[in-house]
């Protein structure tokens, strides 16, 4: 793969993510008043591997914060983000972030019943430790929402992400087990 194609990939993924985020507001304004907004937070157990190296991360109570904008009874656009900071020993602090947009496809129209969902997504992860780096990725996930009442739901899911090589950052395979709560505005 040539070096000239890597920036093009990053630009394409960034453009898709930006387009999805920009379309959320007009779509939200045009939707019917019966479609809720889903606000949620997820804890995560993650396994990340690359070139024979791997590590495991457990983030409780919050790994991702997400906002779902329903565009129909079965489809929602869901941007989510993660922000972490850490310092190891006497070294400099490290900041990392993750921003993605997913398209949730629900298997049922009835919100108060347990429902399965599928979620293709695109995003990027960034790191800042003495110098900044970012890495685009795409993924696929799925899970189950179980509503306790009309406004609250328990949500669990699995997600696979494939991070693309970006400069010194190698390709990565990321697996996330997510467990969270959702609050619906309507």
ABEGO torsion letter per residue (X at the ends): XBAAAAAAAAAAAAAAAAAAAAAAAAAAAABBAABBBBBBBBBBBBBBBBGGBBBBBBBOABABBBBBBBABAABBBBBBBBBBBBBBEABBBBBBBBBBBBBBBBABABAABBBBBBBBBBBBBBBBBGBBBBBBBBBBBBBBBBBABAABBBBBBBBBBBBBBBEABBBBBBBBBBBBBBBBAX
